[in-house]
């Protein structure tokens, strides 16, 4: 048994049983991948994959049982390599962070800048995606750290840590009718105007929908986008009233718009930082986390990871 055989099995599942893609991923040939899989099956005495001719079409029942073990072995192999690197070159290496647009654009820039100053020899990679894509990058090992508001807490194989809470703001052009109100804006008043806000699954959109649904109001959402900059652009074009994350409000850059606090209308949102359970983090990764959330010291993160491995799950404390 060797790690190349295990990688062939794992990538076959990840690539939808397409051995051509597996071969490209592992820098080998398709016959080589098939041979590695077959040799492992012969050594274990079971068939891992269901076959139709020479094609793999799915996992057998033994394969379903063996796959999590394969994943754990490869994870521990990667942990062993990273642990060695941590001792031999503690200030050199690679750190991959996956985040949604709002986090990458508004919450992380200063953290990234400070990290680059402290660890100039660490190659920092920042990936952007939807909350689900952030989770998938963590699960695949493509990312070491994930930052998002929604979706992360729904994965049992991730440990999630609370970062900060935030609310939404209403964005309108100067002179808009909502600015003339003497009392805080209500959902009924807001719903009188077309609305531009986030796509489903992004930046607290669920809380926006839930608030309107509780009041039995069907808002006229005329446009949705993945990030606040696009939303604000279309508000400037007078397409509607915008609802964005308060962290996305920049008084200097948004001087052509006006903001109204919507914290009383929609539920408070929680941004989370996530790690893959059991994954080894280099020392500098803990510095990145603490720079982003000062309360998440290395001791606090390691304690949360241990609690998650013992079945305590994620915490929003």
Backbone bond lengths (Angstrom), bond angles and torsions (degrees), N, CA, C in turn:
res aa  C-N    CA-C-N  psi(-1)  N-CA   C-N-CA  omega(-1)  CA-C   N-CA-C  phi
1 X - - - 1.465 - - 1.524 109.41 -
2 X 1.328 118.05 135.54 1.457 120.79 177.54 1.529 109.82 -141.25
3 X 1.331 115.21 167.60 1.461 119.51 -174.74 1.523 112.71 -68.64
4 X 1.327 117.86 -28.23 1.456 119.26 177.61 1.529 111.08 -64.15
5 X 1.323 116.20 -36.75 1.462 119.99 176.06 1.531 110.27 -64.01
6 X 1.320 116.02 -44.23 1.464 120.13 179.89 1.526 111.32 -64.30
7 X 1.339 116.15 -40.60 1.470 119.42 178.31 1.526 110.88 -64.57
8 X 1.320 116.57 -37.49 1.469 119.63 179.12 1.521 110.73 -62.18
9 X 1.322 116.70 -40.64 1.463 120.77 178.54 1.528 110.25 -66.39
10 X 1.314 116.45 -48.18 1.465 119.40 -177.87 1.526 111.75 -61.54
11 X 1.333 116.66 -46.36 1.456 119.33 -177.56 1.520 112.28 -70.15
12 X 1.329 117.49 -29.13 1.465 119.77 176.71 1.525 109.94 -60.96
13 X 1.325 116.25 -40.23 1.460 120.07 178.50 1.524 110.16 -70.74
14 X 1.317 116.90 -45.08 1.460 120.61 -177.66 1.520 112.29 -64.51
15 X 1.334 117.48 -32.01 1.464 121.72 -177.01 1.520 112.49 -95.35
16 X 1.322 116.54 20.41 1.455 119.86 176.51 1.510 113.33 65.43
17 X 1.340 117.10 31.05 1.467 124.20 177.01 1.525 112.34 67.52
18 X 1.331 116.71 20.47 1.463 122.27 176.69 1.532 108.49 -91.55
19 X 1.325 116.85 101.68 1.461 120.94 -173.70 1.522 112.72 -70.44
20 X 1.331 116.78 -22.90 1.466 118.70 175.68 1.525 109.91 -64.63
21 X 1.331 116.17 -44.68 1.468 119.68 177.79 1.523 111.31 -67.16
22 X 1.328 117.23 -36.07 1.467 120.84 177.70 1.523 110.14 -61.91
23 X 1.331 115.99 -43.07 1.469 120.43 -179.29 1.522 110.83 -61.93
24 X 1.340 116.56 -41.52 1.464 120.08 178.34 1.519 110.34 -63.74
25 X 1.327 116.35 -43.83 1.454 121.19 -179.00 1.526 111.77 -62.04
26 X 1.325 116.52 -39.50 1.469 120.98 -175.82 1.525 112.80 -95.48
27 X 1.335 116.70 5.76 1.468 121.53 178.04 1.530 112.05 56.44
28 X 1.311 115.03 49.03 1.459 120.11 179.14 1.524 108.07 -144.00
29 X 1.320 117.92 -166.24 1.456 121.74 -179.01 1.527 110.43 -103.88
30 X 1.319 116.16 159.71 1.458 119.95 177.99 1.530 111.64 -61.80
31 X 1.356 119.02 -44.37 1.473 118.36 176.40 1.529 111.88 -60.63
32 X 1.345 115.84 -33.38 1.457 119.10 178.67 1.518 111.80 -65.34
33 X 1.339 116.57 -40.04 1.468 120.89 177.37 1.528 109.65 -63.73
34 X 1.333 116.40 -46.51 1.474 120.35 -179.55 1.525 110.63 -59.43
35 X 1.322 115.91 -40.22 1.468 120.04 -179.61 1.525 110.97 -65.86
36 X 1.331 116.68 -42.72 1.463 119.81 -179.59 1.530 110.35 -61.08
37 X 1.333 116.43 -43.26 1.460 120.41 -179.22 1.525 110.64 -65.83
38 X 1.328 116.23 -45.32 1.458 120.05 -178.62 1.525 111.58 -63.68
39 X 1.322 117.54 -40.61 1.468 120.55 179.59 1.525 111.07 -63.98
40 X 1.331 116.97 -38.12 1.459 119.56 178.31 1.526 110.06 -67.73
41 X 1.319 117.55 -41.53 1.463 120.81 178.31 1.526 110.73 -61.55
42 X 1.324 116.58 -41.49 1.462 120.09 179.98 1.523 110.69 -65.33
43 X 1.345 116.56 -39.49 1.466 119.83 179.92 1.526 111.17 -67.28
44 X 1.335 117.03 -38.21 1.461 120.61 -178.78 1.532 112.46 -81.93
45 X 1.316 115.98 -20.68 1.460 119.57 179.17 1.512 114.23 80.06
46 X 1.339 117.59 18.70 1.469 122.06 178.02 1.525 108.54 -140.48
47 X 1.318 115.79 157.18 1.459 120.63 172.21 1.526 108.69 -90.55
48 X 1.313 115.32 127.61 1.462 120.99 -178.60 1.522 110.85 -86.40
49 X 1.335 116.30 -33.11 1.456 120.76 -174.19 1.529 111.66 -117.17
50 X 1.314 114.11 147.76 1.459 121.45 168.96 1.520 107.45 -82.06
51 X 1.341 117.20 138.06 1.456 120.78 -176.48 1.523 111.42 -124.39
52 X 1.339 113.80 146.45 1.457 121.58 170.04 1.517 105.41 -122.66
53 X 1.330 116.16 97.08 1.457 119.37 -169.77 1.514 109.30 69.25
54 X 1.332 115.91 -123.68 1.465 119.94 178.22 1.527 112.34 -95.05
55 X 1.324 116.71 -4.47 1.462 120.52 -177.39 1.529 111.54 -87.83
56 X 1.335 115.32 142.45 1.463 120.52 171.50 1.521 108.24 -86.50
57 X 1.310 116.96 134.95 1.470 120.27 -177.85 1.520 113.69 -122.54
58 X 1.320 117.89 -10.37 1.461 119.74 -179.60 1.506 111.15 174.29
59 X 1.321 116.29 -176.59 1.458 122.49 178.06 1.520 110.01 -98.12
60 X 1.318 116.29 140.20 1.456 121.09 172.35 1.529 108.25 -77.03
61 X 1.345 119.45 167.34 1.475 120.23 174.77 1.531 112.55 -54.48
62 X 1.360 119.65 -44.45 1.479 117.74 174.85 1.527 111.60 -61.54
63 X 1.343 116.26 -36.52 1.464 119.42 178.99 1.514 111.96 -62.81
64 X 1.346 117.17 -40.29 1.461 121.22 177.73 1.523 110.85 -60.07
65 X 1.323 116.83 -36.78 1.465 121.26 179.71 1.521 111.60 -74.66
66 X 1.334 116.18 -37.49 1.467 120.39 -175.22 1.524 113.12 -78.07
67 X 1.338 117.46 -28.23 1.465 119.62 -174.59 1.530 113.13 -56.79
68 X 1.344 120.93 -47.02 1.472 119.07 178.28 1.526 113.04 -60.05
69 X 1.340 116.63 -31.88 1.472 119.72 178.27 1.517 109.71 -69.05
70 X 1.340 116.01 -41.83 1.464 120.78 177.08 1.525 110.08 -59.65
71 X 1.332 115.91 -44.74 1.469 120.12 179.30 1.522 111.22 -60.44
72 X 1.327 117.09 -43.29 1.472 120.46 -179.28 1.528 111.29 -65.39
73 X 1.332 116.99 -41.86 1.459 119.93 179.95 1.526 111.41 -61.88
74 X 1.332 116.15 -43.04 1.460 119.44 179.85 1.524 111.29 -69.68
75 X 1.324 117.23 -35.18 1.456 120.09 176.42 1.516 110.98 -64.04
76 X 1.326 116.87 -44.77 1.467 120.02 179.46 1.524 111.08 -66.75
77 X 1.329 117.50 -33.29 1.461 120.30 175.17 1.519 110.57 -62.22
78 X 1.334 116.04 -43.66 1.460 120.55 178.14 1.525 110.34 -66.82
79 X 1.339 117.17 -38.17 1.464 120.87 177.10 1.524 111.24 -61.35
80 X 1.323 115.93 -41.39 1.466 120.68 -179.72 1.530 110.50 -62.13
81 X 1.329 115.85 -43.54 1.463 120.05 178.82 1.528 110.52 -63.54
82 X 1.335 116.23 -44.51 1.457 119.47 -178.60 1.525 111.91 -67.08
83 X 1.318 116.26 -36.89 1.470 119.17 178.50 1.522 110.37 -62.57
84 X 1.334 116.44 -42.60 1.463 119.78 177.16 1.516 111.50 -61.87
85 X 1.326 116.82 -42.60 1.461 120.54 178.90 1.518 111.11 -64.62
86 X 1.332 115.93 -35.57 1.458 119.97 -178.35 1.525 111.22 -61.48
87 X 1.316 116.51 -35.68 1.470 120.43 179.96 1.521 111.99 -84.57
88 X 1.326 116.97 -33.58 1.465 118.97 -175.15 1.523 112.83 -85.01
89 X 1.337 117.59 -29.18 1.468 120.67 -178.24 1.524 108.63 -150.32
90 X 1.316 116.01 74.32 1.459 120.80 -170.33 1.525 113.41 -67.11
91 X 1.321 119.03 -20.34 1.461 121.32 -177.47 1.521 111.71 -108.58
92 X 1.315 117.77 13.26 1.460 121.22 179.49 1.522 109.13 -127.55
93 X 1.303 115.78 150.85 1.456 119.03 177.03 1.511 112.16 144.66
94 X 1.315 115.51 -150.25 1.463 122.74 -175.03 1.522 109.12 -137.34
95 X 1.325 115.84 141.26 1.464 121.10 174.48 1.519 107.79 -133.58
96 X 1.326 116.08 126.95 1.458 121.69 -178.77 1.524 109.30 -114.69
97 X 1.338 116.04 123.86 1.456 122.15 -178.25 1.528 108.59 -120.27
98 X 1.323 116.89 127.82 1.458 121.79 176.13 1.522 109.08 -108.66
99 X 1.317 116.46 134.58 1.470 120.19 -177.02 1.521 109.93 -150.61
100 X 1.311 115.40 157.69 1.457 119.67 172.25 1.528 108.92 -73.53
101 X 1.333 115.67 166.87 1.461 119.48 -177.88 1.523 111.41 -58.20
102 X 1.329 117.10 -45.83 1.465 119.83 -176.70 1.517 111.36 -59.73
103 X 1.339 116.90 -41.59 1.469 120.19 179.79 1.528 110.67 -68.93
104 X 1.337 116.44 -44.33 1.464 120.01 -178.51 1.526 111.54 -66.52
105 X 1.318 116.03 -35.78 1.474 120.62 -175.24 1.521 112.56 -82.43
106 X 1.343 118.01 -37.05 1.457 119.85 -170.77 1.530 114.91 -115.62
107 X 1.338 118.28 -30.33 1.470 119.64 -173.73 1.524 113.44 -98.90
108 X 1.325 118.02 -28.74 1.467 120.21 -169.94 1.538 117.06 -99.59
109 X 1.327 120.91 -18.04 1.473 118.91 -173.54 1.527 115.49 -52.46
110 X 1.323 118.02 -46.36 1.463 119.35 -178.65 1.527 110.93 -67.51
111 X 1.322 116.58 -36.31 1.463 120.63 178.05 1.520 110.18 -63.46
112 X 1.326 116.75 -44.56 1.465 121.75 179.28 1.527 110.20 -62.77
113 X 1.329 116.36 -44.19 1.471 120.15 179.81 1.519 111.16 -60.90
114 X 1.334 117.24 -47.64 1.469 120.77 -179.11 1.524 110.85 -64.56
115 X 1.334 117.00 -38.56 1.460 120.61 -180.00 1.521 110.75 -63.94
116 X 1.330 116.72 -42.60 1.473 119.96 179.76 1.524 110.91 -63.47
117 X 1.332 116.48 -33.29 1.465 119.65 178.23 1.527 110.65 -68.00
118 X 1.337 116.52 -41.47 1.461 121.14 -177.93 1.526 112.75 -76.24
119 X 1.346 116.82 -34.50 1.466 120.78 -174.91 1.526 110.56 -129.53
120 X 1.327 116.75 69.13 1.471 119.87 -176.60 1.528 113.82 -64.77
121 X 1.328 117.81 -19.10 1.464 120.22 -178.58 1.527 112.87 -94.65
122 X 1.306 116.57 3.56 1.465 120.46 175.27 1.521 109.01 -94.25
123 X 1.306 116.29 127.74 1.459 121.67 177.48 1.528 108.44 -81.70
124 X 1.327 116.20 113.04 1.465 121.78 -175.98 1.525 109.81 -101.51
125 X 1.320 116.27 126.50 1.461 122.01 -178.80 1.529 108.64 -119.38
126 X 1.321 116.19 122.40 1.460 121.69 -179.12 1.527 109.04 -111.04
127 X 1.331 116.11 116.46 1.463 122.32 179.93 1.520 109.35 -106.25
128 X 1.318 116.66 142.39 1.459 120.92 177.31 1.524 110.04 -115.30
129 X 1.326 115.87 146.62 1.451 119.85 178.90 1.510 110.47 -174.51
130 X 1.303 115.69 179.94 1.458 120.70 175.13 1.527 108.52 -70.93
131 X 1.336 118.39 164.83 1.467 119.20 177.02 1.525 112.45 -54.04
132 X 1.326 116.64 -40.45 1.470 119.53 178.91 1.523 111.15 -65.13
133 X 1.330 116.77 -40.53 1.466 120.08 178.32 1.526 111.15 -66.25
134 X 1.335 116.89 -36.65 1.469 120.32 175.86 1.528 109.87 -59.63
135 X 1.343 116.60 -46.28 1.463 120.87 178.43 1.521 111.32 -61.24
136 X 1.330 116.86 -42.37 1.458 120.41 -178.56 1.525 111.58 -66.63
137 X 1.340 117.50 -35.70 1.468 120.11 177.04 1.522 110.95 -65.83
138 X 1.323 117.02 -35.64 1.466 120.36 175.85 1.527 110.46 -66.84
139 X 1.318 116.61 -45.97 1.462 120.80 -176.20 1.521 111.88 -65.77
140 X 1.328 117.17 -32.89 1.462 120.48 -179.11 1.519 112.72 -82.18
141 X 1.334 116.87 -10.94 1.455 120.34 -177.39 1.512 113.20 89.09
142 X 1.338 117.53 0.46 1.461 120.75 178.81 1.525 111.31 -67.94
143 X 1.321 116.41 -31.22 1.467 121.21 179.46 1.524 110.17 -120.79
144 X 1.333 115.96 146.08 1.465 122.27 177.22 1.531 110.83 -90.64
145 X 1.328 116.00 -36.06 1.460 122.77 -176.02 1.522 108.07 -131.86
146 X 1.324 117.27 139.05 1.457 121.31 176.36 1.517 110.67 -124.00
147 X 1.325 117.13 143.08 1.463 122.07 178.96 1.527 108.38 -132.95
148 X 1.319 116.71 121.38 1.465 121.59 179.22 1.518 109.28 -162.70
149 X 1.313 115.63 167.20 1.461 120.62 179.24 1.514 111.83 -93.65
150 X 1.320 117.14 -44.49 1.461 121.02 -175.41 1.527 110.88 -110.88
151 X 1.306 115.71 161.98 1.474 125.03 170.04 1.526 115.23 80.96
152 X 1.320 119.95 -34.83 1.464 120.36 -171.24 1.519 112.69 -61.11
153 X 1.328 117.31 -35.84 1.465 120.10 -176.28 1.529 112.71 -72.18
154 X 1.326 117.08 -7.79 1.452 120.00 -176.72 1.516 115.14 -89.63
155 X 1.324 118.27 8.29 1.457 121.65 -177.32 1.530 109.94 -114.66
156 X 1.330 116.31 119.97 1.464 120.66 -177.47 1.519 112.72 -66.29
157 X 1.328 117.91 -25.28 1.460 121.10 -176.80 1.525 112.60 -89.34
158 X 1.331 116.69 6.17 1.462 120.89 175.35 1.518 109.42 -114.30
159 X 1.319 115.99 145.72 1.461 120.23 169.73 1.521 106.14 -105.07
160 X 1.336 116.58 127.56 1.460 120.45 -177.46 1.521 110.44 -114.79
161 X 1.324 114.65 143.15 1.459 122.28 -176.82 1.523 109.24 -125.92
162 X 1.327 118.54 136.53 1.469 120.78 179.96 1.520 111.26 -69.66
163 X 1.329 115.92 137.70 1.462 120.73 179.39 1.529 111.13 -107.56
164 X 1.312 116.62 -66.27 1.463 119.65 178.97 1.519 109.16 -157.38
165 X 1.327 115.47 158.46 1.459 121.81 179.60 1.522 109.23 -104.73
166 X 1.320 115.96 147.87 1.450 119.95 -178.28 1.531 110.24 -151.18
167 X 1.314 115.33 163.73 1.459 121.43 -179.23 1.533 109.78 -121.32
168 X 1.320 115.30 -179.78 1.462 120.95 177.46 1.528 110.75 -99.67
169 X 1.327 114.43 160.92 1.464 121.63 173.36 1.524 108.90 -129.00
170 X 1.323 115.31 150.73 1.460 121.81 174.38 1.524 107.67 -94.27
171 X 1.327 115.93 134.28 1.461 121.38 -177.84 1.527 108.78 -114.44
172 X 1.322 116.79 126.54 1.475 120.81 -178.82 1.530 109.40 -138.68
173 X 1.321 117.24 159.00 1.471 120.03 173.60 1.533 110.29 -71.75
174 X 1.322 118.51 160.84 1.472 121.10 176.47 1.535 110.26 -58.47
175 X 1.325 116.55 141.90 1.448 121.40 177.79 1.515 114.83 81.70
176 X 1.322 118.07 4.73 1.465 121.04 -178.41 1.535 110.19 -64.91
177 X 1.337 115.07 151.12 1.467 120.93 -176.72 1.527 112.44 -59.38
178 X 1.327 117.97 -33.21 1.465 120.30 -178.90 1.532 112.03 -65.63
179 X 1.327 116.47 -22.05 1.465 119.86 179.19 1.530 111.81 -76.72
180 X 1.322 116.52 -14.13 1.462 120.31 -176.20 1.526 112.34 -89.76
181 X 1.347 117.28 -5.72 1.464 120.38 -176.75 1.528 110.74 -70.15
182 X 1.323 115.30 141.21 1.472 119.79 178.40 1.521 111.89 -88.53
183 X 1.326 116.70 -18.21 1.463 122.75 178.33 1.529 109.69 -113.49
184 X 1.345 118.52 161.08 1.471 120.55 176.99 1.524 110.83 -55.54
185 X 1.317 116.23 140.56 1.457 121.87 -178.10 1.527 110.42 -62.24
186 X 1.328 116.08 143.41 1.464 121.25 177.04 1.523 109.59 -104.97
187 X 1.330 115.62 166.19 1.456 119.84 177.13 1.528 111.06 -62.61
188 X 1.332 116.70 -37.76 1.462 120.38 179.17 1.522 110.81 -61.81
189 X 1.318 116.39 -42.93 1.468 119.96 178.80 1.524 111.34 -67.09
190 X 1.328 116.52 -40.94 1.461 120.79 179.53 1.524 110.88 -62.86
191 X 1.325 116.23 -39.47 1.466 121.01 -176.06 1.528 112.83 -71.87
192 X 1.312 118.10 -7.03 1.462 120.76 176.28 1.528 112.36 -73.64
193 X 1.342 116.17 -10.20 1.459 120.66 -177.15 1.535 109.77 -119.52
194 X 1.342 117.62 150.41 1.472 119.35 173.06 1.523 109.51 -61.51
195 X 1.333 116.39 145.45 1.466 121.38 -173.04 1.529 110.85 -119.16
196 X 1.314 114.87 138.35 1.466 122.85 174.22 1.521 106.48 -117.59
197 X 1.327 117.62 122.47 1.466 119.41 -177.92 1.528 110.65 -153.34
198 X 1.324 115.68 -164.70 1.459 121.09 -173.56 1.531 112.37 -75.84
199 X 1.320 115.08 156.24 1.455 121.02 172.43 1.528 109.45 -68.18
200 X 1.317 116.02 159.85 1.458 120.83 176.30 1.526 109.90 -57.09
201 X 1.345 115.75 135.39 1.454 120.14 178.57 1.511 114.79 89.66
202 X 1.326 118.14 -0.76 1.458 121.75 -178.17 1.526 111.01 -116.13
203 X 1.321 115.11 137.95 1.467 124.60 162.30 1.526 114.04 44.10
204 X 1.328 115.33 53.74 1.450 120.16 173.59 1.511 115.18 74.65
205 X 1.324 118.26 16.61 1.484 120.36 -179.50 1.527 110.50 -58.88
206 X 1.330 117.82 -35.66 1.464 120.47 -179.09 1.525 111.10 -58.46
207 X 1.326 117.66 -38.77 1.462 120.78 -179.56 1.525 111.57 -69.61
208 X 1.322 116.62 -31.52 1.465 120.26 176.20 1.526 109.86 -65.34
209 X 1.332 115.65 -49.04 1.468 120.13 -179.65 1.529 111.45 -62.82
210 X 1.325 116.43 -41.15 1.462 120.39 -178.73 1.529 111.82 -63.43
211 X 1.324 116.76 -38.15 1.463 119.90 -179.30 1.530 110.82 -64.50
212 X 1.318 117.17 -45.81 1.464 120.06 178.56 1.526 110.91 -65.33
213 X 1.347 116.52 -40.78 1.466 120.52 -178.14 1.528 111.14 -63.26
214 X 1.327 118.06 -38.32 1.469 120.90 179.51 1.524 112.06 -61.86
215 X 1.327 115.37 -31.03 1.469 119.85 -179.53 1.521 111.89 -92.98
216 X 1.333 117.16 1.30 1.458 120.14 -179.59 1.514 113.34 68.90
217 X 1.326 116.45 29.95 1.466 121.77 -177.67 1.527 109.20 -107.52
218 X 1.320 116.32 134.92 1.466 121.49 176.29 1.526 108.23 -108.14
219 X 1.329 118.50 96.14 1.474 120.40 -177.22 1.524 111.29 -69.64
220 X 1.309 115.91 153.70 1.465 122.22 177.78 1.533 108.49 -91.20
221 X 1.334 115.37 86.27 1.467 120.10 -179.89 1.527 107.87 -86.17
222 X 1.321 115.51 105.52 1.466 120.86 -171.83 1.517 113.35 -90.18
223 X 1.328 117.33 -18.84 1.466 120.43 -178.06 1.514 109.60 -156.77
224 X 1.313 116.59 138.60 1.468 120.96 175.07 1.523 109.27 -126.25
225 X 1.319 115.78 152.67 1.465 121.70 -179.21 1.517 108.88 -148.24
226 X 1.330 115.49 165.48 1.459 120.30 -177.70 1.523 112.60 -83.53
227 X 1.332 118.01 -21.91 1.460 118.24 -175.33 1.521 111.41 -138.44
228 X 1.309 114.55 159.83 1.462 121.80 -173.34 1.521 112.77 -68.23
229 X 1.327 118.15 -32.79 1.457 119.95 -178.71 1.529 111.28 -60.57
230 X 1.324 116.30 -40.33 1.466 119.95 178.39 1.523 109.98 -67.53
231 X 1.333 116.28 -43.07 1.464 120.14 178.92 1.527 110.57 -57.43
232 X 1.332 116.06 -47.63 1.464 119.66 -177.75 1.532 111.63 -66.03
233 X 1.319 116.84 -32.60 1.468 119.91 177.57 1.528 111.04 -60.94
234 X 1.340 116.40 -42.83 1.461 119.41 -178.31 1.525 112.48 -77.70
235 X 1.314 117.23 -23.38 1.464 119.23 171.21 1.531 109.07 -67.38
236 X 1.327 117.13 -40.56 1.466 120.96 177.09 1.525 111.63 -60.56
237 X 1.341 116.12 -29.69 1.468 121.04 177.81 1.526 111.99 -83.54
238 X 1.328 115.83 5.55 1.462 122.83 176.29 1.532 112.59 64.67
239 X 1.353 115.63 35.72 1.462 119.70 177.45 1.518 112.48 -85.55
240 X 1.326 116.61 -15.87 1.447 119.23 -179.88 1.516 111.34 167.23
241 X 1.322 114.57 -175.91 1.460 122.69 175.86 1.525 107.78 -91.07
242 X 1.325 117.18 133.25 1.458 120.49 -178.57 1.518 112.91 -93.87
243 X 1.329 116.21 147.22 1.468 121.82 170.15 1.518 106.13 -123.65
244 X 1.339 116.63 115.27 1.458 121.63 -176.23 1.525 109.90 -130.92
245 X 1.323 115.74 166.50 1.460 120.98 174.07 1.524 109.21 -67.09
246 X 1.323 116.84 139.15 1.464 120.32 -179.99 1.525 112.17 -60.17
247 X 1.347 116.57 -29.84 1.465 118.93 179.06 1.522 111.35 -66.99
248 X 1.345 116.81 -17.06 1.463 120.63 -178.55 1.523 112.35 -88.95
249 X 1.318 117.13 4.03 1.460 121.00 179.12 1.523 109.29 -87.39
250 X 1.319 116.32 121.56 1.458 122.79 179.27 1.533 107.74 -124.98
251 X 1.330 118.16 100.51 1.469 121.12 -174.61 1.523 113.50 -53.27
252 X 1.325 117.27 -36.33 1.462 119.47 -178.13 1.528 111.15 -72.06
253 X 1.321 116.82 -50.61 1.462 120.17 -177.66 1.523 112.06 -74.00
254 X 1.330 117.24 -25.67 1.465 121.06 -177.20 1.523 111.77 -103.11
255 X 1.330 116.86 32.05 1.471 120.26 -174.72 1.530 112.43 -66.18
256 X 1.333 117.46 -16.20 1.463 119.92 178.09 1.529 111.88 -88.58
257 X 1.316 117.07 4.01 1.459 122.11 -179.96 1.521 109.73 -125.89
258 X 1.320 115.81 167.98 1.456 121.17 176.20 1.529 108.37 -126.48
259 X 1.328 116.65 144.91 1.454 122.16 -176.67 1.526 111.13 -113.16
260 X 1.319 115.82 141.28 1.468 122.47 176.11 1.524 107.52 -125.06
261 X 1.308 116.59 127.95 1.462 120.19 -179.22 1.530 110.00 -64.34
262 X 1.349 115.04 132.16 1.469 120.42 178.77 1.520 111.30 -118.38
263 X 1.318 116.13 20.46 1.461 119.80 -178.12 1.515 113.45 -61.93
264 X 1.331 117.68 -25.44 1.462 121.29 -179.67 1.527 112.13 -84.05
265 X 1.343 117.28 -10.87 1.468 120.76 -176.54 1.517 113.27 -95.48
266 X 1.312 116.50 -37.22 1.459 120.77 -172.86 1.524 110.53 -122.43
267 X 1.322 114.97 149.59 1.467 121.11 -178.97 1.524 111.17 -60.14
268 X 1.322 115.90 145.77 1.463 121.34 177.44 1.527 109.50 -64.53
269 X 1.329 116.50 140.18 1.458 122.65 -178.81 1.526 110.97 -102.68
270 X 1.308 115.53 153.07 1.459 121.05 -179.47 1.527 109.79 -122.57
271 X 1.317 115.78 118.89 1.462 120.48 173.03 1.513 108.73 -83.13
272 X 1.325 116.08 134.71 1.466 121.47 -178.19 1.517 110.97 -119.00
273 X 1.321 114.00 150.64 1.459 122.11 170.33 1.521 106.62 -108.28
274 X 1.318 117.19 134.89 1.464 120.58 -175.77 1.519 111.65 -127.13
275 X 1.327 114.28 148.72 1.465 123.27 176.64 1.521 107.64 -133.25
276 X 1.300 116.04 154.03 1.462 119.11 174.96 1.522 109.17 -79.34
277 X 1.322 116.42 130.02 1.458 120.45 -179.13 1.525 110.32 -59.15
278 X 1.322 114.68 133.49 1.451 120.00 176.22 1.509 115.28 85.70
279 X 1.349 118.14 -7.56 1.462 120.63 -178.54 1.530 110.57 -79.74
280 X 1.325 115.73 140.09 1.461 121.25 178.41 1.519 109.51 -80.70
281 X 1.336 116.85 130.94 1.453 121.75 176.00 1.516 109.81 -105.67
282 X 1.329 116.29 132.85 1.461 120.38 174.66 1.533 109.03 -66.92
283 X 1.334 115.61 157.53 1.454 119.97 -177.45 1.514 113.59 -55.82
284 X 1.349 116.57 -39.74 1.455 119.19 -177.94 1.532 112.11 -68.39
285 X 1.343 117.69 -22.32 1.468 119.84 177.07 1.524 110.54 -64.75
286 X 1.335 116.17 -37.04 1.460 119.68 177.80 1.528 110.78 -66.58
287 X 1.337 117.09 -33.79 1.466 119.98 175.97 1.523 110.36 -64.12
288 X 1.333 116.83 -40.32 1.460 121.02 178.78 1.527 110.15 -61.73
289 X 1.325 115.96 -46.43 1.465 120.38 -178.60 1.522 111.22 -62.11
290 X 1.327 116.48 -45.63 1.465 119.48 -177.95 1.521 111.87 -67.98
291 X 1.336 116.82 -32.12 1.461 120.08 176.49 1.531 110.64 -65.21
292 X 1.331 116.06 -34.82 1.461 121.18 179.12 1.525 111.51 -75.87
293 X 1.328 115.54 -44.38 1.473 121.06 179.72 1.525 107.52 -132.27
294 X 1.329 118.92 98.87 1.469 121.68 -174.17 1.526 114.41 -55.06
295 X 1.328 118.69 -27.88 1.464 119.82 179.49 1.523 112.78 -75.50
296 X 1.330 117.34 -15.99 1.465 120.69 179.92 1.523 109.94 -89.77
297 X 1.321 114.93 70.33 1.457 120.67 176.02 1.530 109.83 -71.05
298 X 1.303 116.19 170.31 1.465 119.10 179.77 1.528 110.34 -59.70
299 X 1.320 116.82 -42.56 1.466 120.09 179.12 1.521 111.12 -60.43
300 X 1.346 116.45 -42.83 1.460 120.50 -178.64 1.524 111.41 -66.01
301 X 1.339 116.46 -40.76 1.464 120.22 179.69 1.524 110.63 -66.79
302 X 1.329 116.32 -46.29 1.467 119.28 -178.62 1.524 111.17 -64.10
303 X 1.320 116.92 -35.97 1.470 119.92 177.09 1.520 110.95 -64.75
304 X 1.337 116.44 -42.93 1.469 120.53 179.09 1.519 110.98 -64.23
305 X 1.321 116.70 -38.88 1.466 120.43 178.61 1.518 110.11 -63.78
306 X 1.324 116.84 -44.64 1.469 120.02 179.74 1.525 111.23 -63.46
307 X 1.321 116.89 -39.09 1.465 120.08 177.63 1.523 111.07 -63.98
308 X 1.322 116.48 -38.35 1.461 120.09 -179.44 1.528 110.49 -68.17
309 X 1.318 116.54 -36.92 1.465 120.05 179.83 1.524 111.52 -69.71
310 X 1.349 115.67 -24.87 1.460 119.29 178.86 1.530 112.47 -90.51
311 X 1.351 114.31 2.10 1.457 118.72 174.81 1.497 115.60 102.87
312 X 1.341 118.15 8.65 1.457 120.48 -177.97 1.525 112.77 -77.56
313 X 1.347 117.12 -20.55 1.453 120.87 176.16 1.512 111.97 77.15
314 X 1.380 116.42 -166.52 1.452 121.35 -177.66 1.521 110.21 -82.86
315 X 1.312 114.58 162.15 1.461 119.72 179.82 1.503 110.08 -129.49
316 X 1.323 116.08 142.23 1.457 120.77 175.29 1.523 110.43 -111.96
317 X 1.308 115.69 17.75 1.459 119.24 -177.49 1.517 111.58 -65.02
